[in-house]
Amino acid sequence: MTDQVLLSGGLGAAIGGLLTLVLLWARRFARGSRDLGGEAERATSRTLHLAGLAAAELRADQGPELVRAARHLRNLLGVHAVAFVAPDGSVATDGAVAGLETASREIAARVQETGRRQVFPGTGAQDRTTLEAVGAPMTVDGESRGILIAYSDQVRGRLVRATGQVAEWCAAQIALTELEASRASLAEAELRALRAQISPHFIYNSLAAIASFITTDPERARTLVLDFADFTRYSFRKKGEFATLAQELGSIRNYLELERARFGDRLDVQLRIAPETLSTVIPFLSVQPLVENAVRHGLEPLASGGRIIIAAADESTHTEVSVEDDGAGMDPAAVRRALAEESAQGTHVGLRNVDTRLRRLYGPEGGLIIETNLDAGTLVRMRIPKSQPLHETEER
């Protein structure tokens, strides 16, 4: 199931269900009153408030949270009890009704058979033998997320419709939770792929360079060991999809110090960083792969080495970060093909990975901007929004 399908199905059901509920309760409480700014307004506010409380618990999608969600929905529907029956048969209930779990499992089994809302004249609950119930499937795009059951003295058409709408809305909340989890898994997979791009060749060369200084320059060797430790600690940290530009530049400094141990004077690095950009929140490991690309594919093929310019400029609502080298350059057609492929292969996997992450986070226009040609060097730019309230950084 794609993100688009989940969003269209889940969000559509959520919005439609919530609006219908608001209208139903507004009409119920406003009946007999012409003051549209009085009871109706309060009923709408109460409905939205309870729906919001229930949504927070549903998005957690765990036992205690589902029980609390049932409590909010029982108040919303104005019934004696509410039960969630999960596909695995587990039950979360709210309401002082004996035998509720057993009755709910029986009702859920019958609703699951038909896949439609059903009304049950008697639940068989021990202390409320005349209690009626309505069960509604919670489904998203044909996939079951369980059964929602509401218990009341009398089940009328209004309660049947409302329970059905609430069931659709609950299913959408659970589906959105699954979507967020899949996105988190995707982000983690992308970071693992980036970490895998840290070349064993680079690690071997770094250790060899450190070893070469142990006898001739022990202090330099010690400094390089610390640089290597800091670089690997940052690159392989377990948590956090975001970092500040200052944190990323710190890791890049360690990386470049290790490369300088090999290149010597052949590697010239210039930093042009506006101080106000250092606090910009950027995707973790988004600039370092660009610098590594410049070293490996731009300068390393040249006997004379070359220059890398790392820049960050304040552009009102955005920060523009760029990495430029005057090295061997790349074939523009090959770069375009690599960025367009769903699964890039070969030498441009790192660029593809960073580009994909940027587009996922900031939209189709948020990807890398690459200017290059054979024997003409390479300039790679990214534009990061300054305001990202939902993105937090992980301390090093």
ZABAGU-748623 format. One record per residue (C-alpha): x, y, z; residue number from 1; residue in one letter. Coordinates in nm, 3 decimals, padded with zeros to 5 digits. Example, Ala and Ser with C-alpha at 12.3 -4.5 7.8 and 13.67 -1.06 7.14 Angstrom:
2
VEXFI        px        py        pz   num   residuo
VEXFI    01.230   -00.450    00.780     1         A
VEXFI    01.367   -00.106    00.714     2         S
This chain:
396
VEXFI        px        py        pz   num   residuo
VEXFI    00.000    00.000    00.000     1         M
VEXFI    00.152    00.331   -00.102     2         T
VEXFI    00.170    00.647    00.108     3         D
VEXFI   -00.068    00.813   -00.136     4         Q
VEXFI   -00.331    00.540   -00.098     5         V
VEXFI   -00.310    00.550    00.279     6         L
VEXFI   -00.332    00.925    00.287     7         L
VEXFI   -00.622    00.949    00.045     8         S
VEXFI   -00.816    00.669    00.213     9         G
VEXFI   -00.723    00.736    00.573    10         G
VEXFI   -00.737    01.112    00.574    11         L
VEXFI   -01.052    01.117    00.364    12         G
VEXFI   -01.226    00.889    00.611    13         A
VEXFI   -01.094    01.085    00.907    14         A
VEXFI   -01.205    01.422    00.775    15         I
VEXFI   -01.540    01.294    00.650    16         G
VEXFI   -01.614    01.111    00.973    17         G
VEXFI   -01.519    01.402    01.194    18         L
VEXFI   -01.725    01.653    00.996    19         L
VEXFI   -02.026    01.422    01.002    20         T
VEXFI   -01.993    01.377    01.377    21         L
VEXFI   -01.970    01.749    01.431    22         V
VEXFI   -02.287    01.806    01.231    23         L
VEXFI   -02.474    01.524    01.405    24         L
VEXFI   -02.391    01.646    01.753    25         W
VEXFI   -02.444    02.009    01.666    26         A
VEXFI   -02.791    01.926    01.535    27         R
VEXFI   -02.866    01.710    01.838    28         R
VEXFI   -02.776    01.972    02.095    29         F
VEXFI   -02.917    02.260    01.897    30         A
VEXFI   -03.256    02.094    01.846    31         R
VEXFI   -03.523    02.313    01.996    32         G
VEXFI   -03.296    02.615    02.000    33         S
VEXFI   -03.244    02.879    01.734    34         R
VEXFI   -02.932    03.018    01.895    35         D
VEXFI   -02.672    02.884    01.649    36         L
VEXFI   -02.395    03.043    01.855    37         G
VEXFI   -02.501    02.872    02.176    38         G
VEXFI   -02.562    02.501    02.225    39         E
VEXFI   -02.455    02.411    01.871    40         A
VEXFI   -02.127    02.591    01.907    41         E
VEXFI   -02.057    02.429    02.242    42         R
VEXFI   -02.150    02.087    02.106    43         A
VEXFI   -01.914    02.133    01.811    44         T
VEXFI   -01.633    02.239    02.043    45         S
VEXFI   -01.694    01.942    02.272    46         R
VEXFI   -01.701    01.701    01.979    47         T
VEXFI   -01.372    01.828    01.841    48         L
VEXFI   -01.214    01.824    02.186    49         H
VEXFI   -01.310    01.463    02.256    50         L
VEXFI   -01.208    01.357    01.905    51         A
VEXFI   -00.869    01.519    01.957    52         G
VEXFI   -00.818    01.339    02.289    53         L
VEXFI   -00.917    01.006    02.135    54         A
VEXFI   -00.690    01.061    01.833    55         A
VEXFI   -00.384    01.102    02.055    56         A
VEXFI   -00.455    00.769    02.224    57         E
VEXFI   -00.540    00.589    01.900    58         L
VEXFI   -00.217    00.704    01.739    59         R
VEXFI   -00.028    00.533    02.023    60         A
VEXFI   -00.208    00.209    01.924    61         D
VEXFI   -00.136    00.021    02.249    62         Q
VEXFI   -00.349   -00.144    02.520    63         G
VEXFI   -00.375    00.127    02.790    64         P
VEXFI   -00.400    00.401    02.528    65         E
VEXFI   -00.684    00.222    02.349    66         L
VEXFI   -00.873    00.193    02.678    67         V
VEXFI   -00.841    00.569    02.725    68         R
VEXFI   -00.952    00.623    02.364    69         A
VEXFI   -01.260    00.409    02.434    70         A
VEXFI   -01.341    00.633    02.731    71         R
VEXFI   -01.328    00.948    02.517    72         H
VEXFI   -01.538    00.789    02.242    73         L
VEXFI   -01.795    00.664    02.494    74         R
VEXFI   -01.839    01.022    02.612    75         N
VEXFI   -01.851    01.140    02.252    76         L
VEXFI   -02.121    00.891    02.153    77         L
VEXFI   -02.312    00.927    02.480    78         G
VEXFI   -02.347    00.550    02.534    79         V
VEXFI   -02.312    00.308    02.828    80         H
VEXFI   -01.997    00.139    02.697    81         A
VEXFI   -01.757    00.122    02.402    82         V
VEXFI   -01.531   -00.165    02.299    83         A
VEXFI   -01.245   -00.203    02.050    84         F
VEXFI   -01.186   -00.557    01.929    85         V
VEXFI   -00.854   -00.593    01.747    86         A
VEXFI   -00.799   -00.836    01.459    87         P
VEXFI   -00.605   -01.063    01.697    88         D
VEXFI   -00.907   -01.084    01.931    89         G
VEXFI   -00.777   -00.856    02.206    90         S
VEXFI   -01.039   -00.624    02.356    91         V
VEXFI   -01.014   -00.272    02.500    92         A
VEXFI   -01.331   -00.150    02.675    93         T
VEXFI   -01.471    00.136    02.877    94         D
VEXFI   -01.800    00.117    03.065    95         G
VEXFI   -01.934   -00.055    03.379    96         A
VEXFI   -02.096   -00.349    03.202    97         V
VEXFI   -02.030   -00.704    03.322    98         A
VEXFI   -01.940   -00.963    03.058    99         G
VEXFI   -01.843   -00.688    02.815   100         L
VEXFI   -01.533   -00.857    02.673   101         E
VEXFI   -01.709   -01.186    02.598   102         T
VEXFI   -02.009   -01.012    02.440   103         A
VEXFI   -01.778   -00.787    02.237   104         S
VEXFI   -01.583   -01.080    02.092   105         R
VEXFI   -01.908   -01.248    01.986   106         E
VEXFI   -02.036   -00.931    01.823   107         I
VEXFI   -01.701   -00.865    01.654   108         A
VEXFI   -01.698   -01.213    01.501   109         A
VEXFI   -02.041   -01.159    01.347   110         R
VEXFI   -01.955   -00.812    01.216   111         V
VEXFI   -01.627   -00.943    01.073   112         Q
VEXFI   -01.816   -01.208    00.876   113         E
VEXFI   -02.025   -00.952    00.688   114         T
VEXFI   -01.785   -00.657    00.690   115         G
VEXFI   -02.081   -00.423    00.757   116         R
VEXFI   -02.242   -00.240    01.048   117         R
VEXFI   -02.487   -00.452    01.247   118         Q
VEXFI   -02.734   -00.385    01.527   119         V
VEXFI   -02.773   -00.639    01.809   120         F
VEXFI   -03.096   -00.625    02.017   121         P
VEXFI   -02.944   -00.799    02.320   122         G
VEXFI   -02.578   -00.836    02.417   123         T
VEXFI   -02.605   -01.104    02.681   124         G
VEXFI   -02.417   -00.889    02.930   125         A
VEXFI   -02.488   -01.013    03.281   126         Q
VEXFI   -02.620   -00.698    03.446   127         D
VEXFI   -02.781   -00.540    03.137   128         R
VEXFI   -02.965   -00.817    02.956   129         T
VEXFI   -03.166   -00.567    02.754   130         T
VEXFI   -02.865   -00.356    02.652   131         L
VEXFI   -02.845   -00.312    02.275   132         E
VEXFI   -02.531   -00.272    02.066   133         A
VEXFI   -02.411   -00.161    01.726   134         V
VEXFI   -02.088   -00.297    01.581   135         G
VEXFI   -01.899   -00.133    01.294   136         A
VEXFI   -01.587   -00.251    01.112   137         P
VEXFI   -01.276   -00.031    01.121   138         M
VEXFI   -01.130   -00.070    00.774   139         T
VEXFI   -00.891    00.122    00.551   140         V
VEXFI   -00.880    00.031    00.181   141         D
VEXFI   -01.042   -00.304    00.256   142         G
VEXFI   -00.798   -00.398    00.535   143         E
VEXFI   -00.944   -00.457    00.880   144         S
VEXFI   -00.819   -00.258    01.177   145         R
VEXFI   -01.069   -00.421    01.413   146         G
VEXFI   -01.430   -00.369    01.523   147         I
VEXFI   -01.581   -00.078    01.717   148         L
VEXFI   -01.887   -00.156    01.932   149         I
VEXFI   -02.115    00.091    02.110   150         A
VEXFI   -02.363   -00.020    02.381   151         Y
VEXFI   -02.683    00.168    02.468   152         S
VEXFI   -03.031    00.114    02.607   153         D
VEXFI   -03.170    00.172    02.258   154         Q
VEXFI   -02.986    00.178    01.928   155         V
VEXFI   -03.146    00.425    01.690   156         R
VEXFI   -03.049    00.532    01.341   157         G
VEXFI   -02.845    00.827    01.465   158         R
VEXFI   -02.623    00.607    01.683   159         L
VEXFI   -02.579    00.353    01.401   160         V
VEXFI   -02.459    00.625    01.162   161         R
VEXFI   -02.239    00.790    01.423   162         A
VEXFI   -02.077    00.461    01.525   163         T
VEXFI   -02.000    00.385    01.161   164         G
VEXFI   -01.840    00.726    01.111   165         Q
VEXFI   -01.640    00.693    01.433   166         V
VEXFI   -01.519    00.347    01.323   167         A
VEXFI   -01.395    00.489    00.990   168         E
VEXFI   -01.223    00.776    01.170   169         W
VEXFI   -01.057    00.540    01.420   170         C
VEXFI   -00.932    00.319    01.137   171         A
VEXFI   -00.782    00.623    00.967   172         A
VEXFI   -00.598    00.725    01.286   173         Q
VEXFI   -00.450    00.377    01.324   174         I
VEXFI   -00.355    00.370    00.955   175         A
VEXFI   -00.181    00.705    00.988   176         L
VEXFI    00.016    00.564    01.280   177         T
VEXFI    00.127    00.276    01.061   178         E
VEXFI    00.219    00.521    00.786   179         L
VEXFI    00.431    00.724    01.027   180         E
VEXFI    00.601    00.404    01.143   181         A
VEXFI    00.675    00.304    00.783   182         S
VEXFI    00.818    00.648    00.715   183         R
VEXFI    01.037    00.621    01.023   184         A
VEXFI    01.155    00.280    00.901   185         S
VEXFI    01.227    00.430    00.560   186         L
VEXFI    01.427    00.711    00.715   187         A
VEXFI    01.629    00.462    00.918   188         E
VEXFI    01.689    00.250    00.608   189         A
VEXFI    01.812    00.555    00.420   190         E
VEXFI    02.053    00.639    00.702   191         L
VEXFI    02.178    00.281    00.705   192         R
VEXFI    02.238    00.307    00.333   193         A
VEXFI    02.434    00.629    00.381   194         L
VEXFI    02.643    00.472    00.654   195         R
VEXFI    02.713    00.181    00.424   196         A
VEXFI    02.860    00.431    00.178   197         Q
VEXFI    03.139    00.506    00.427   198         I
VEXFI    03.393    00.326    00.215   199         S
VEXFI    03.597    00.040    00.364   200         P
VEXFI    03.866    00.182    00.136   201         H
VEXFI    03.845    00.512    00.328   202         F
VEXFI    03.863    00.333    00.663   203         I
VEXFI    04.164    00.128    00.549   204         Y
VEXFI    04.341    00.436    00.414   205         N
VEXFI    04.272    00.630    00.734   206         S
VEXFI    04.412    00.357    00.955   207         L
VEXFI    04.712    00.318    00.726   208         A
VEXFI    04.777    00.693    00.742   209         A
VEXFI    04.752    00.688    01.121   210         I
VEXFI    04.995    00.396    01.135   211         A
VEXFI    05.245    00.582    00.916   212         S
VEXFI    05.265    00.865    01.171   213         F
VEXFI    05.298    00.651    01.484   214         I
VEXFI    05.679    00.642    01.459   215         T
VEXFI    05.754    00.965    01.274   216         T
VEXFI    05.498    01.196    01.437   217         D
VEXFI    05.326    01.036    01.740   218         P
VEXFI    05.133    01.353    01.825   219         E
VEXFI    04.987    01.371    01.475   220         R
VEXFI    04.894    01.003    01.497   221         A
VEXFI    04.717    01.064    01.828   222         R
VEXFI    04.522    01.357    01.681   223         T
VEXFI    04.418    01.148    01.379   224         L
VEXFI    04.300    00.865    01.603   225         V
VEXFI    04.075    01.112    01.788   226         L
VEXFI    03.949    01.252    01.455   227         D
VEXFI    03.871    00.900    01.337   228         F
VEXFI    03.688    00.819    01.663   229         A
VEXFI    03.480    01.139    01.646   230         D
VEXFI    03.397    01.083    01.280   231         F
VEXFI    03.276    00.726    01.334   232         T
VEXFI    03.088    00.821    01.651   233         R
VEXFI    02.891    01.087    01.464   234         Y
VEXFI    02.834    00.878    01.152   235         S
VEXFI    02.708    00.573    01.340   236         F
VEXFI    02.503    00.739    01.613   237         R
VEXFI    02.180    00.547    01.666   238         K
VEXFI    01.919    00.820    01.706   239         K
VEXFI    01.822    01.139    01.533   240         G
VEXFI    01.730    01.206    01.172   241         E
VEXFI    01.845    01.568    01.200   242         F
VEXFI    02.151    01.764    01.310   243         A
VEXFI    02.259    02.126    01.309   244         T
VEXFI    02.486    02.249    01.035   245         L
VEXFI    02.751    02.309    01.303   246         A
VEXFI    02.737    01.942    01.408   247         Q
VEXFI    02.765    01.822    01.048   248         E
VEXFI    03.059    02.055    00.980   249         L
VEXFI    03.235    01.918    01.288   250         G
VEXFI    03.216    01.566    01.146   251         S
VEXFI    03.327    01.693    00.804   252         I
VEXFI    03.631    01.855    00.964   253         R
VEXFI    03.728    01.517    01.113   254         N
VEXFI    03.678    01.348    00.778   255         Y
VEXFI    03.890    01.603    00.593   256         L
VEXFI    04.171    01.583    00.848   257         E
VEXFI    04.191    01.210    00.782   258         L
VEXFI    04.193    01.268    00.406   259         E
VEXFI    04.463    01.535    00.441   260         R
VEXFI    04.683    01.273    00.603   261         A
VEXFI    04.677    01.098    00.265   262         R
VEXFI    04.657    01.388    00.023   263         F
VEXFI    04.889    01.630    00.201   264         G
VEXFI    04.913    01.959    00.011   265         D
VEXFI    04.707    01.817   -00.277   266         R
VEXFI    04.387    01.879   -00.080   267         L
VEXFI    04.291    02.244   -00.036   268         D
VEXFI    03.969    02.312    00.159   269         V
VEXFI    03.802    02.648    00.203   270         Q
VEXFI    03.507    02.720    00.430   271         L
VEXFI    03.271    03.009    00.357   272         R
VEXFI    03.015    02.970    00.632   273         I
VEXFI    02.791    03.257    00.742   274         A
VEXFI    02.782    03.236    01.126   275         P
VEXFI    02.404    03.276    01.137   276         E
VEXFI    02.362    02.952    00.938   277         T
VEXFI    02.538    02.727    01.192   278         L
VEXFI    02.218    02.663    01.389   279         S
VEXFI    02.021    02.558    01.080   280         T
VEXFI    01.862    02.215    01.126   281         V
VEXFI    01.957    01.985    00.837   282         I
VEXFI    01.901    01.615    00.764   283         P
VEXFI    02.166    01.409    00.940   284         F
VEXFI    02.448    01.302    00.704   285         L
VEXFI    02.331    01.523    00.419   286         S
VEXFI    02.642    01.741    00.364   287         V
VEXFI    02.915    01.491    00.453   288         Q
VEXFI    02.831    01.257    00.158   289         P
VEXFI    02.862    01.557   -00.077   290         L
VEXFI    03.209    01.633    00.056   291         V
VEXFI    03.309    01.267    00.029   292         E
VEXFI    03.180    01.263   -00.328   293         N
VEXFI    03.396    01.567   -00.408   294         A
VEXFI    03.706    01.399   -00.264   295         V
VEXFI    03.659    01.052   -00.412   296         R
VEXFI    03.519    01.136   -00.754   297         H
VEXFI    03.643    01.490   -00.801   298         G
VEXFI    03.996    01.519   -00.661   299         L
VEXFI    04.126    01.166   -00.604   300         E
VEXFI    04.145    01.083   -00.978   301         P
VEXFI    04.374    01.385   -01.034   302         L
VEXFI    04.744    01.360   -00.956   303         A
VEXFI    04.746    01.729   -00.862   304         S
VEXFI    04.447    01.705   -00.630   305         G
VEXFI    04.243    02.024   -00.610   306         G
VEXFI    04.023    02.254   -00.406   307         R
VEXFI    03.693    02.202   -00.224   308         I
VEXFI    03.479    02.497   -00.118   309         I
VEXFI    03.213    02.435    00.146   310         I
VEXFI    02.975    02.729    00.179   311         A
VEXFI    02.659    02.817    00.369   312         A
VEXFI    02.467    03.138    00.300   313         A
VEXFI    02.166    03.298    00.467   314         D
VEXFI    01.887    03.344    00.212   315         E
VEXFI    01.598    03.493    00.409   316         S
VEXFI    01.367    03.194    00.468   317         T
VEXFI    01.627    02.933    00.368   318         H
VEXFI    01.990    02.842    00.420   319         T
VEXFI    02.177    02.742    00.105   320         E
VEXFI    02.457    02.491    00.159   321         V
VEXFI    02.695    02.410   -00.126   322         S
VEXFI    02.996    02.189   -00.190   323         V
VEXFI    03.212    02.277   -00.490   324         E
VEXFI    03.527    02.115   -00.627   325         D
VEXFI    03.748    02.190   -00.927   326         D
VEXFI    03.819    01.823   -00.995   327         G
VEXFI    03.738    01.570   -01.264   328         A
VEXFI    03.365    01.646   -01.279   329         G
VEXFI    03.089    01.403   -01.371   330         M
VEXFI    02.886    01.315   -01.678   331         D
VEXFI    02.563    01.522   -01.643   332         P
VEXFI    02.355    01.256   -01.818   333         A
VEXFI    02.482    00.986   -01.583   334         A
VEXFI    02.401    01.204   -01.281   335         V
VEXFI    02.048    01.271   -01.409   336         R
VEXFI    01.989    00.900   -01.465   337         R
VEXFI    02.119    00.813   -01.119   338         A
VEXFI    01.894    01.069   -00.948   339         L
VEXFI    01.591    00.957   -01.148   340         A
VEXFI    01.630    00.585   -01.074   341         E
VEXFI    01.436    00.425   -00.790   342         E
VEXFI    01.747    00.231   -00.691   343         S
VEXFI    02.068    00.397   -00.798   344         A
VEXFI    02.372    00.180   -00.860   345         Q
VEXFI    02.740    00.253   -00.900   346         G
VEXFI    02.923    00.569   -00.802   347         T
VEXFI    02.630    00.806   -00.739   348         H
VEXFI    02.438    00.616   -00.469   349         V
VEXFI    02.529    00.872   -00.203   350         G
VEXFI    02.401    01.163   -00.412   351         L
VEXFI    02.081    00.974   -00.492   352         R
VEXFI    02.023    00.892   -00.126   353         N
VEXFI    02.067    01.252   -00.010   354         V
VEXFI    01.849    01.381   -00.295   355         D
VEXFI    01.571    01.134   -00.209   356         T
VEXFI    01.573    01.230    00.158   357         R
VEXFI    01.561    01.601    00.080   358         L
VEXFI    01.265    01.557   -00.157   359         R
VEXFI    01.080    01.342    00.095   360         R
VEXFI    01.126    01.607    00.364   361         L
VEXFI    01.088    01.931    00.167   362         Y
VEXFI    00.888    01.841   -00.143   363         G
VEXFI    00.967    01.780   -00.514   364         P
VEXFI    01.155    02.110   -00.544   365         E
VEXFI    01.368    02.045   -00.236   366         G
VEXFI    01.625    01.809   -00.391   367         G
VEXFI    01.987    01.860   -00.482   368         L
VEXFI    02.089    02.108   -00.750   369         I
VEXFI    02.395    01.972   -00.934   370         I
VEXFI    02.606    02.161   -01.186   371         E
VEXFI    02.885    01.950   -01.338   372         T
VEXFI    03.057    01.832   -01.652   373         N
VEXFI    03.355    01.619   -01.738   374         L
VEXFI    03.684    01.798   -01.659   375         D
VEXFI    03.486    02.099   -01.530   376         A
VEXFI    03.442    02.026   -01.158   377         G
VEXFI    03.118    01.990   -00.968   378         T
VEXFI    02.891    02.222   -00.769   379         L
VEXFI    02.620    02.065   -00.551   380         V
VEXFI    02.368    02.285   -00.368   381         R
VEXFI    02.080    02.230   -00.128   382         M
VEXFI    01.830    02.477    00.014   383         R
VEXFI    01.707    02.405    00.367   384         I
VEXFI    01.407    02.587    00.523   385         P
VEXFI    01.503    02.774    00.838   386         K
VEXFI    01.170    02.704    01.007   387         S
VEXFI    01.129    02.333    01.082   388         Q
VEXFI    00.929    02.310    01.407   389         P
VEXFI    00.866    01.935    01.369   390         L
VEXFI    01.231    01.844    01.321   391         H
VEXFI    01.448    01.800    01.626   392         E
VEXFI    01.820    01.736    01.651   393         T
VEXFI    01.993    01.471    01.856   394         E
VEXFI    02.280    01.588    02.072   395         E
VEXFI    02.614    01.440    01.986   396         R
